[in-house]
Amino acid sequence: MVKIRHWTLPNGFKAQVTENDLKLVEEDLSEDLQQGEVLLESVYLSVDPH
């Protein structure tokens, strides 16, 4: 099993996102990939307003 972590916005947000709007979720992910599936690791993501 692979442990994955991802951020969610459980209640959405109004205007700017604050730390209280985000929730870090950790779950197990099966390593058994099906035909045509890939497993990727994100190293850096950016959400710029520009």
HUJOTA-V22086 format. One record per residue. N is the residue number from 0. RES is the residue in three letters. SS is DSSP state (H for helix, E for strand, - for the rest). PHI is phi in degrees with one decimal (NA if undefined). D_LAST is the distance of its C-alpha to the last C-alpha in Angstrom with 2 decimals. Layout:
N;RES;SS;PHI;D_LAST  N;RES;SS;PHI;D_LAST
This chain:
0;MET;-;NA;38.20  1;VAL;E;-108.9;34.68  2;LYS;E;-87.3;32.96  3;ILE;E;-119.0;29.34  4;ARG;E;-127.2;26.91  5;HIS;E;-147.7;23.92  6;TRP;E;-91.4;21.85  7;THR;E;-127.3;22.32  8;LEU;-;-113.9;21.38  9;PRO;-;-59.6;25.02  10;ASN;-;-116.8;24.68  11;GLY;-;69.2;21.17  12;PHE;-;-156.6;19.23  13;LYS;-;-121.2;18.65  14;ALA;-;60.5;15.64  15;GLN;-;-83.5;14.32  16;VAL;-;-75.7;15.83  17;THR;-;-113.1;18.59  18;GLU;H;-58.8;20.87  19;ASN;H;-71.5;23.51  20;ASP;H;-80.2;21.56  21;LEU;-;-100.1;21.58  22;LYS;E;-136.8;24.75  23;LEU;E;-89.0;25.52  24;VAL;E;-112.2;28.01  25;GLU;E;-118.7;30.36  26;GLU;E;-149.9;32.58  27;ASP;E;-86.4;34.84  28;LEU;E;-127.2;33.97  29;SER;-;-66.1;36.80  30;GLU;-;-86.2;36.85  31;ASP;-;-80.4;38.82  32;LEU;-;-82.8;36.45  33;GLN;-;-89.9;37.51  34;GLN;-;-53.0;37.70  35;GLY;-;86.1;34.27  36;GLU;-;-96.0;32.39  37;VAL;-;-134.5;30.52  38;LEU;-;-115.6;29.57  39;LEU;-;-118.0;26.44  40;GLU;-;-116.4;25.21  41;SER;-;-85.5;21.53  42;VAL;-;-96.1;21.22  43;TYR;-;-149.1;17.53  44;LEU;-;-128.5;14.70  45;SER;-;-136.9;11.11  46;VAL;-;-122.9;8.88  47;ASP;-;-96.8;5.42  48;PRO;-;-77.1;3.83  49;HIS;-;-96.7;0.00
